[in-house]
Amino acid sequence: MSGWREIERATVVDSPYLRVYRERVATPTRPHGVDWMVTRRKQAVVVAPRTPDGRFLLIRQERIPVRREMWEFPAGQVDGEPTPESILATAHRELAEEVGCHVAGAVIPLGSFFSSVGFTDEQAHLFLATDVLPREGNHAPDDDEAILECRAFAADELREWVASGAICDANTLSLFARLVACGHI
């Protein structure tokens, strides 16, 4: 990308889940640079699990930053180097951990999106998983997750929840939009 160049970077926060930097970056219109705070995150996946009867599984979990319980599609960060294989493996892992399901059908890639380009480079890869079925042992969330329930939603019910604002996280809204745009809903 011509004209983009990192001039300087200083670490502000370094954790297993994110890194925050104070950066000075030259851009195509600002060759001498601009100062910016940037949050760097691992790539992620968001999966729309669809049951054989056509309903979508969502989880309700606690979200500490917004102090709310949210209905969401399952999602998680990619461990290690993001490759097509590791991204797909993450989709399967999140279905098992958060929903307690495995895929009997297909895992269909639906592209990706950047969650909030004003402050982070986080990129989420979107998938539709078809014919998901319960697996032995139910769900097994990570220790830092509080998944309260999993529920199946008919496509019309999901659409109503999105329209009413009951579903309001960027991952689920983005995946819902992609599902609609691609003709899956």
CYANA upper distance limits for C-alpha pairs under 8 A (distance plus 0.5 A):
  2 SER  CA     28 PRO  CA      7.58
  3 GLY  CA     26 ALA  CA      7.35
  3 GLY  CA     27 THR  CA      5.81
  3 GLY  CA     28 PRO  CA      4.77
  3 GLY  CA     29 THR  CA      8.41
  3 GLY  CA     31 PRO  CA      7.60
  4 TRP  CA     25 VAL  CA      7.54
  4 TRP  CA     26 ALA  CA      5.92
  4 TRP  CA     27 THR  CA      5.10
  4 TRP  CA     28 PRO  CA      6.64
  5 ARG  CA     25 VAL  CA      6.18
  5 ARG  CA     26 ALA  CA      5.49
  5 ARG  CA     27 THR  CA      7.24
  6 GLU  CA     23 GLU  CA      7.85
  6 GLU  CA     24 ARG  CA      6.76
  6 GLU  CA     25 VAL  CA      5.00
  6 GLU  CA     26 ALA  CA      6.73
  7 ILE  CA     23 GLU  CA      8.03
  7 ILE  CA     24 ARG  CA      5.83
  7 ILE  CA     25 VAL  CA      5.87
  7 ILE  CA     26 ALA  CA      7.18
  7 ILE  CA     33 GLY  CA      7.71
  8 GLU  CA     23 GLU  CA      6.09
  8 GLU  CA     24 ARG  CA      5.50
  8 GLU  CA     25 VAL  CA      7.56
  9 ARG  CA     21 TYR  CA      6.86
  9 ARG  CA     22 ARG  CA      6.23
  9 ARG  CA     23 GLU  CA      4.92
  9 ARG  CA     24 ARG  CA      6.97
 10 ALA  CA     21 TYR  CA      5.99
 10 ALA  CA     22 ARG  CA      5.72
 10 ALA  CA     23 GLU  CA      6.99
 11 THR  CA     19 ARG  CA      7.95
 11 THR  CA     20 VAL  CA      6.70
 11 THR  CA     21 TYR  CA      5.08
 11 THR  CA     22 ARG  CA      6.99
 12 VAL  CA     19 ARG  CA      8.07
 12 VAL  CA     20 VAL  CA      5.85
 12 VAL  CA     21 TYR  CA      5.76
 12 VAL  CA     22 ARG  CA      7.20
 13 VAL  CA     18 LEU  CA      8.29
 13 VAL  CA     19 ARG  CA      5.87
 13 VAL  CA     20 VAL  CA      5.38
 13 VAL  CA     21 TYR  CA      7.53
 14 ASP  CA     18 LEU  CA      6.95
 14 ASP  CA     19 ARG  CA      5.07
 14 ASP  CA     20 VAL  CA      7.10
 15 SER  CA     19 ARG  CA      6.53
 17 TYR  CA     41 ARG  CA      7.04
 17 TYR  CA     42 LYS  CA      7.76
 18 LEU  CA     39 THR  CA      7.13
 18 LEU  CA     40 ARG  CA      6.24
 18 LEU  CA     41 ARG  CA      5.32
 18 LEU  CA     42 LYS  CA      7.81
 19 ARG  CA     39 THR  CA      6.09
 19 ARG  CA     40 ARG  CA      5.59
 19 ARG  CA     41 ARG  CA      7.10
 20 VAL  CA     37 MET  CA      7.48
 20 VAL  CA     38 VAL  CA      6.13
 20 VAL  CA     39 THR  CA      4.86
 20 VAL  CA     40 ARG  CA      6.68
 21 TYR  CA     37 MET  CA      6.22
 21 TYR  CA     38 VAL  CA      5.77
 21 TYR  CA     39 THR  CA      6.91
 21 TYR  CA     40 ARG  CA      8.26
 22 ARG  CA     35 ASP  CA      7.63
 22 ARG  CA     36 TRP  CA      6.39
 22 ARG  CA     37 MET  CA      5.15
 22 ARG  CA     38 VAL  CA      6.94
 23 GLU  CA     35 ASP  CA      6.16
 23 GLU  CA     36 TRP  CA      5.80
 23 GLU  CA     37 MET  CA      6.67
 23 GLU  CA     38 VAL  CA      7.51
 24 ARG  CA     33 GLY  CA      6.26
 24 ARG  CA     34 VAL  CA      5.83
 24 ARG  CA     35 ASP  CA      4.90
 24 ARG  CA     36 TRP  CA      6.81
 25 VAL  CA     33 GLY  CA      5.27
 25 VAL  CA     34 VAL  CA      5.92
 25 VAL  CA     35 ASP  CA      7.08
 25 VAL  CA     36 TRP  CA      8.19
 26 ALA  CA     30 ARG  CA      6.22
 26 ALA  CA     31 PRO  CA      5.24
 26 ALA  CA     32 HIS  CA      6.18
 26 ALA  CA     33 GLY  CA      4.33
 26 ALA  CA     34 VAL  CA      6.86
 27 THR  CA     31 PRO  CA      6.02
 27 THR  CA     33 GLY  CA      6.96
 27 THR  CA     34 VAL  CA      8.28
 30 ARG  CA     34 VAL  CA      7.38
 37 MET  CA    119 PHE  CA      7.21
 38 VAL  CA    119 PHE  CA      5.60
 38 VAL  CA    120 THR  CA      6.12
 38 VAL  CA    121 ASP  CA      8.22
 39 THR  CA    119 PHE  CA      6.39
 39 THR  CA    120 THR  CA      5.04
 39 THR  CA    121 ASP  CA      7.27
 40 ARG  CA    120 THR  CA      6.21
 40 ARG  CA    121 ASP  CA      6.05
 40 ARG  CA    122 GLU  CA      7.14
 41 ARG  CA    120 THR  CA      7.65
 41 ARG  CA    121 ASP  CA      6.98
 41 ARG  CA    122 GLU  CA      5.68
 42 LYS  CA     77 GLN  CA      6.48
 42 LYS  CA     78 VAL  CA      6.83
 42 LYS  CA     79 ASP  CA      8.12
 42 LYS  CA    122 GLU  CA      6.91
 42 LYS  CA    123 GLN  CA      8.28
 43 GLN  CA     77 GLN  CA      6.28
 43 GLN  CA     78 VAL  CA      6.10
 43 GLN  CA     82 PRO  CA      7.37
 43 GLN  CA    122 GLU  CA      6.25
 43 GLN  CA    123 GLN  CA      5.59
 43 GLN  CA    124 ALA  CA      6.36
 43 GLN  CA    125 HIS  CA      8.22
 44 ALA  CA     75 ALA  CA      7.53
 44 ALA  CA     76 GLY  CA      5.92
 44 ALA  CA     77 GLN  CA      4.56
 44 ALA  CA     78 VAL  CA      5.79
 44 ALA  CA     87 ILE  CA      8.14
 44 ALA  CA    122 GLU  CA      7.92
 44 ALA  CA    123 GLN  CA      6.75
 44 ALA  CA    124 ALA  CA      4.99
 44 ALA  CA    125 HIS  CA      6.60
 45 VAL  CA     75 ALA  CA      5.90
 45 VAL  CA     76 GLY  CA      6.08
 45 VAL  CA     77 GLN  CA      6.89
 45 VAL  CA     78 VAL  CA      7.66
 45 VAL  CA     87 ILE  CA      7.39
 45 VAL  CA     90 THR  CA      7.34
 45 VAL  CA     91 ALA  CA      6.54
 45 VAL  CA    124 ALA  CA      5.56
 45 VAL  CA    125 HIS  CA      5.06
 45 VAL  CA    126 LEU  CA      6.39
 45 VAL  CA    127 PHE  CA      8.04
 46 VAL  CA     73 PHE  CA      7.00
 46 VAL  CA     74 PRO  CA      6.40
 46 VAL  CA     75 ALA  CA      4.78
 46 VAL  CA     76 GLY  CA      7.37
 46 VAL  CA     91 ALA  CA      7.65
 46 VAL  CA    124 ALA  CA      7.09
 46 VAL  CA    125 HIS  CA      6.66
 46 VAL  CA    126 LEU  CA      5.53
 46 VAL  CA    127 PHE  CA      6.81
 46 VAL  CA    171 ASN  CA      7.06
 46 VAL  CA    172 THR  CA      8.09
 46 VAL  CA    175 LEU  CA      7.74
 47 VAL  CA     73 PHE  CA      6.52
 47 VAL  CA     74 PRO  CA      6.18
 47 VAL  CA     75 ALA  CA      6.76
 47 VAL  CA     91 ALA  CA      6.88
 47 VAL  CA     95 LEU  CA      8.05
 47 VAL  CA    126 LEU  CA      6.53
 47 VAL  CA    127 PHE  CA      5.28
 47 VAL  CA    128 LEU  CA      6.27
 47 VAL  CA    129 ALA  CA      7.17
 47 VAL  CA    175 LEU  CA      8.32
 48 ALA  CA     56 PHE  CA      7.06
 48 ALA  CA     57 LEU  CA      7.57
 48 ALA  CA     58 LEU  CA      8.38
 48 ALA  CA     73 PHE  CA      6.28
 48 ALA  CA     74 PRO  CA      7.75
 48 ALA  CA    127 PHE  CA      6.68
 48 ALA  CA    128 LEU  CA      5.28
 48 ALA  CA    129 ALA  CA      6.46
 48 ALA  CA    175 LEU  CA      7.84
 49 PRO  CA     56 PHE  CA      6.08
 49 PRO  CA     57 LEU  CA      5.98
 49 PRO  CA     58 LEU  CA      8.34
 49 PRO  CA     73 PHE  CA      8.21
 49 PRO  CA     95 LEU  CA      8.07
 49 PRO  CA    128 LEU  CA      6.65
 49 PRO  CA    129 ALA  CA      5.27
 49 PRO  CA    130 THR  CA      6.82
 49 PRO  CA    131 ASP  CA      8.27
 49 PRO  CA    132 VAL  CA      6.67
 50 ARG  CA     54 GLY  CA      6.25
 50 ARG  CA     55 ARG  CA      5.97
 50 ARG  CA     56 PHE  CA      4.98
 50 ARG  CA     57 LEU  CA      6.89
 50 ARG  CA    128 LEU  CA      7.72
 50 ARG  CA    129 ALA  CA      6.44
 50 ARG  CA    130 THR  CA      5.50
 50 ARG  CA    131 ASP  CA      6.35
 50 ARG  CA    132 VAL  CA      6.48
 51 THR  CA     55 ARG  CA      5.87
 51 THR  CA     56 PHE  CA      6.83
 51 THR  CA     57 LEU  CA      7.98
 51 THR  CA    130 THR  CA      6.91
 51 THR  CA    131 ASP  CA      5.20
 51 THR  CA    132 VAL  CA      5.51
 51 THR  CA    133 LEU  CA      7.27
 52 PRO  CA    130 THR  CA      7.61
 52 PRO  CA    131 ASP  CA      4.94
 52 PRO  CA    132 VAL  CA      7.33
 52 PRO  CA    133 LEU  CA      8.48
 54 GLY  CA    154 ALA  CA      7.52
 54 GLY  CA    155 ALA  CA      8.13
 55 ARG  CA    152 ALA  CA      6.19
 55 ARG  CA    153 PHE  CA      5.73
 55 ARG  CA    154 ALA  CA      5.07
 55 ARG  CA    155 ALA  CA      6.81
 56 PHE  CA    152 ALA  CA      5.80
 56 PHE  CA    153 PHE  CA      5.60
 56 PHE  CA    154 ALA  CA      6.86
 56 PHE  CA    155 ALA  CA      7.47
 56 PHE  CA    158 LEU  CA      8.45
 57 LEU  CA     73 PHE  CA      7.58
 57 LEU  CA     99 VAL  CA      8.14
 57 LEU  CA    150 CYS  CA      7.13
 57 LEU  CA    151 ARG  CA      6.02
 57 LEU  CA    152 ALA  CA      4.91
 57 LEU  CA    153 PHE  CA      6.77
 58 LEU  CA     71 TRP  CA      6.68
 58 LEU  CA     72 GLU  CA      5.78
 58 LEU  CA     73 PHE  CA      5.35
 58 LEU  CA     74 PRO  CA      7.25
 58 LEU  CA     99 VAL  CA      8.41
 58 LEU  CA    150 CYS  CA      6.19
 58 LEU  CA    151 ARG  CA      6.10
 58 LEU  CA    152 ALA  CA      6.95
 58 LEU  CA    153 PHE  CA      7.93
 59 ILE  CA     70 MET  CA      8.41
 59 ILE  CA     71 TRP  CA      6.01
 59 ILE  CA     72 GLU  CA      5.91
 59 ILE  CA     73 PHE  CA      6.79
 59 ILE  CA     74 PRO  CA      7.08
 59 ILE  CA     98 GLU  CA      7.92
 59 ILE  CA     99 VAL  CA      7.54
 59 ILE  CA    147 ILE  CA      7.22
 59 ILE  CA    148 LEU  CA      7.90
 59 ILE  CA    149 GLU  CA      6.20
 59 ILE  CA    150 CYS  CA      4.85
 59 ILE  CA    151 ARG  CA      6.93
 60 ARG  CA     69 GLU  CA      6.80
 60 ARG  CA     70 MET  CA      5.77
 60 ARG  CA     71 TRP  CA      4.85
 60 ARG  CA     72 GLU  CA      6.84
 60 ARG  CA    147 ILE  CA      6.43
 60 ARG  CA    148 LEU  CA      6.02
 60 ARG  CA    149 GLU  CA      5.82
 60 ARG  CA    150 CYS  CA      6.82
 61 GLN  CA     69 GLU  CA      5.74
 61 GLN  CA     70 MET  CA      6.02
 61 GLN  CA     71 TRP  CA      7.24
 61 GLN  CA     72 GLU  CA      8.32
 61 GLN  CA    145 GLU  CA      8.04
 61 GLN  CA    146 ALA  CA      6.05
 61 GLN  CA    147 ILE  CA      4.77
 61 GLN  CA    148 LEU  CA      5.87
 61 GLN  CA    149 GLU  CA      7.78
 62 GLU  CA     67 ARG  CA      7.92
 62 GLU  CA     68 ARG  CA      6.38
 62 GLU  CA     69 GLU  CA      4.83
 62 GLU  CA     70 MET  CA      6.92
 62 GLU  CA    145 GLU  CA      8.05
 62 GLU  CA    146 ALA  CA      6.14
 62 GLU  CA    147 ILE  CA      7.24
 62 GLU  CA    148 LEU  CA      8.07
 63 ARG  CA     67 ARG  CA      6.35
 63 ARG  CA     68 ARG  CA      5.96
 63 ARG  CA     69 GLU  CA      6.38
 63 ARG  CA     70 MET  CA      7.32
 64 ILE  CA     68 ARG  CA      7.30
 70 MET  CA    167 ILE  CA      7.74
 70 MET  CA    168 CYS  CA      8.35
 70 MET  CA    169 ASP  CA      8.19
 71 TRP  CA    166 ALA  CA      8.38
 71 TRP  CA    167 ILE  CA      6.61
 72 GLU  CA    167 ILE  CA      7.65
 72 GLU  CA    169 ASP  CA      7.64
 72 GLU  CA    171 ASN  CA      8.18
 72 GLU  CA    172 THR  CA      6.11
 73 PHE  CA    171 ASN  CA      7.96
 73 PHE  CA    172 THR  CA      6.03
 74 PRO  CA     94 GLU  CA      6.87
 74 PRO  CA     95 LEU  CA      7.21
 74 PRO  CA     98 GLU  CA      6.77
 74 PRO  CA     99 VAL  CA      7.71
 75 ALA  CA     91 ALA  CA      8.10
 75 ALA  CA     94 GLU  CA      6.70
 75 ALA  CA    171 ASN  CA      8.42
 76 GLY  CA     90 THR  CA      7.63
 76 GLY  CA     91 ALA  CA      8.28
 76 GLY  CA     94 GLU  CA      6.74
 77 GLN  CA     90 THR  CA      7.84
 78 VAL  CA     82 PRO  CA      6.87
 78 VAL  CA     86 SER  CA      7.33
 78 VAL  CA     87 ILE  CA      6.60
 78 VAL  CA     90 THR  CA      6.34
 79 ASP  CA     86 SER  CA      8.03
 79 ASP  CA     90 THR  CA      8.27
 80 GLY  CA     86 SER  CA      8.39
 81 GLU  CA     86 SER  CA      7.89
 82 PRO  CA     86 SER  CA      6.35
 82 PRO  CA     87 ILE  CA      6.55
 83 THR  CA     87 ILE  CA      6.48
 84 PRO  CA     88 LEU  CA      6.70
 85 GLU  CA     89 ALA  CA      6.59
 86 SER  CA     90 THR  CA      6.57
 87 ILE  CA     91 ALA  CA      7.00
 87 ILE  CA    125 HIS  CA      8.14
 88 LEU  CA     92 HIS  CA      7.04
 89 ALA  CA     93 ARG  CA      6.60
 90 THR  CA     94 GLU  CA      6.55
 91 ALA  CA     95 LEU  CA      6.86
 91 ALA  CA    127 PHE  CA      8.12
 92 HIS  CA     96 ALA  CA      6.88
 92 HIS  CA    102 HIS  CA      7.58
 92 HIS  CA    103 VAL  CA      8.13
 93 ARG  CA     97 GLU  CA      6.53
 94 GLU  CA     98 GLU  CA      6.07
 94 GLU  CA     99 VAL  CA      7.91
 95 LEU  CA     99 VAL  CA      5.68
 95 LEU  CA    100 GLY  CA      6.71
 95 LEU  CA    101 CYS  CA      6.03
 95 LEU  CA    102 HIS  CA      7.01
 96 ALA  CA    100 GLY  CA      4.94
 96 ALA  CA    101 CYS  CA      5.46
 96 ALA  CA    102 HIS  CA      6.61
 96 ALA  CA    135 ARG  CA      8.00
 96 ALA  CA    138 ASN  CA      8.29
 96 ALA  CA    139 HIS  CA      6.52
 96 ALA  CA    140 ALA  CA      7.77
 97 GLU  CA    139 HIS  CA      5.46
 97 GLU  CA    140 ALA  CA      5.05
 97 GLU  CA    141 PRO  CA      5.39
 97 GLU  CA    142 ASP  CA      7.87
 98 GLU  CA    139 HIS  CA      5.95
 98 GLU  CA    140 ALA  CA      6.86
 98 GLU  CA    141 PRO  CA      5.81
 98 GLU  CA    147 ILE  CA      7.70
 99 VAL  CA    138 ASN  CA      7.96
 99 VAL  CA    139 HIS  CA      5.86
 99 VAL  CA    150 CYS  CA      6.97
100 GLY  CA    134 PRO  CA      6.36
100 GLY  CA    135 ARG  CA      6.32
100 GLY  CA    136 GLU  CA      8.35
100 GLY  CA    137 GLY  CA      7.81
100 GLY  CA    138 ASN  CA      4.86
100 GLY  CA    139 HIS  CA      4.18
100 GLY  CA    140 ALA  CA      7.53
101 CYS  CA    132 VAL  CA      6.51
101 CYS  CA    133 LEU  CA      5.71
101 CYS  CA    134 PRO  CA      4.82
101 CYS  CA    135 ARG  CA      5.47
101 CYS  CA    138 ASN  CA      7.79
101 CYS  CA    139 HIS  CA      7.94
102 HIS  CA    132 VAL  CA      6.04
102 HIS  CA    133 LEU  CA      6.05
102 HIS  CA    134 PRO  CA      6.89
102 HIS  CA    135 ARG  CA      6.42
103 VAL  CA    107 VAL  CA      7.93
103 VAL  CA    129 ALA  CA      6.97
103 VAL  CA    130 THR  CA      7.08
103 VAL  CA    131 ASP  CA      6.57
103 VAL  CA    132 VAL  CA      4.95
103 VAL  CA    133 LEU  CA      6.87
104 ALA  CA    130 THR  CA      7.59
104 ALA  CA    131 ASP  CA      5.78
104 ALA  CA    132 VAL  CA      6.18
104 ALA  CA    133 LEU  CA      7.20
105 GLY  CA    129 ALA  CA      7.58
105 GLY  CA    130 THR  CA      5.39
105 GLY  CA    131 ASP  CA      5.33
105 GLY  CA    132 VAL  CA      7.42
106 ALA  CA    128 LEU  CA      8.45
106 ALA  CA    129 ALA  CA      6.27
106 ALA  CA    130 THR  CA      5.82
106 ALA  CA    131 ASP  CA      7.97
107 VAL  CA    127 PHE  CA      6.87
107 VAL  CA    128 LEU  CA      6.21
107 VAL  CA    129 ALA  CA      4.88
107 VAL  CA    130 THR  CA      6.95
108 ILE  CA    127 PHE  CA      5.90
108 ILE  CA    128 LEU  CA      5.56
108 ILE  CA    129 ALA  CA      6.76
108 ILE  CA    130 THR  CA      8.49
109 PRO  CA    125 HIS  CA      8.16
109 PRO  CA    126 LEU  CA      6.58
109 PRO  CA    127 PHE  CA      5.10
109 PRO  CA    128 LEU  CA      7.13
110 LEU  CA    125 HIS  CA      7.97
110 LEU  CA    126 LEU  CA      5.63
110 LEU  CA    127 PHE  CA      5.82
110 LEU  CA    128 LEU  CA      7.64
110 LEU  CA    178 ARG  CA      7.34
110 LEU  CA    179 LEU  CA      8.28
111 GLY  CA    125 HIS  CA      6.44
111 GLY  CA    126 LEU  CA      6.13
111 GLY  CA    127 PHE  CA      8.16
112 SER  CA    123 GLN  CA      7.17
112 SER  CA    124 ALA  CA      5.87
112 SER  CA    125 HIS  CA      4.69
112 SER  CA    126 LEU  CA      5.98
113 PHE  CA    123 GLN  CA      6.14
113 PHE  CA    124 ALA  CA      6.02
113 PHE  CA    125 HIS  CA      7.26
113 PHE  CA    126 LEU  CA      8.45
113 PHE  CA    174 SER  CA      8.23
114 PHE  CA    121 ASP  CA      7.28
114 PHE  CA    122 GLU  CA      6.24
114 PHE  CA    123 GLN  CA      4.98
114 PHE  CA    124 ALA  CA      6.81
115 SER  CA    120 THR  CA      8.07
115 SER  CA    121 ASP  CA      8.37
115 SER  CA    122 GLU  CA      6.53
115 SER  CA    123 GLN  CA      6.88
115 SER  CA    124 ALA  CA      7.60
115 SER  CA    170 ALA  CA      7.18
115 SER  CA    171 ASN  CA      7.90
116 SER  CA    120 THR  CA      6.39
116 SER  CA    121 ASP  CA      8.09
116 SER  CA    122 GLU  CA      7.94
117 VAL  CA    121 ASP  CA      6.86
117 VAL  CA    122 GLU  CA      8.49
124 ALA  CA    171 ASN  CA      8.24
126 LEU  CA    175 LEU  CA      6.67
127 PHE  CA    175 LEU  CA      8.30
128 LEU  CA    179 LEU  CA      8.34
134 PRO  CA    138 ASN  CA      7.40
141 PRO  CA    145 GLU  CA      6.51
141 PRO  CA    146 ALA  CA      7.99
141 PRO  CA    147 ILE  CA      7.55
153 PHE  CA    157 GLU  CA      6.42
153 PHE  CA    158 LEU  CA      6.34
154 ALA  CA    158 LEU  CA      6.70
155 ALA  CA    159 ARG  CA      6.65
155 ALA  CA    185 ILE  CA      6.92
156 ASP  CA    160 GLU  CA      6.74
157 GLU  CA    161 TRP  CA      6.77
158 LEU  CA    162 VAL  CA      6.74
159 ARG  CA    163 ALA  CA      6.61
160 GLU  CA    164 SER  CA      6.51
161 TRP  CA    165 GLY  CA      6.69
161 TRP  CA    166 ALA  CA      5.54
161 TRP  CA    167 ILE  CA      6.18
162 VAL  CA    166 ALA  CA      6.60
162 VAL  CA    167 ILE  CA      5.51
162 VAL  CA    168 CYS  CA      7.65
162 VAL  CA    173 LEU  CA      7.70
167 ILE  CA    172 THR  CA      7.87
167 ILE  CA    173 LEU  CA      7.74
168 CYS  CA    172 THR  CA      8.01
168 CYS  CA    173 LEU  CA      7.20
169 ASP  CA    173 LEU  CA      6.67
170 ALA  CA    174 SER  CA      6.33
171 ASN  CA    175 LEU  CA      6.67
172 THR  CA    176 PHE  CA      6.44
173 LEU  CA    177 ALA  CA      6.63
174 SER  CA    178 ARG  CA      6.75
175 LEU  CA    179 LEU  CA      6.56
176 PHE  CA    180 VAL  CA      6.73
177 ALA  CA    181 ALA  CA      6.53
178 ARG  CA    182 CYS  CA      6.45
179 LEU  CA    183 GLY  CA      6.71
179 LEU  CA    184 HIS  CA      5.50
179 LEU  CA    185 ILE  CA      6.32
180 VAL  CA    184 HIS  CA      6.30
180 VAL  CA    185 ILE  CA      5.36
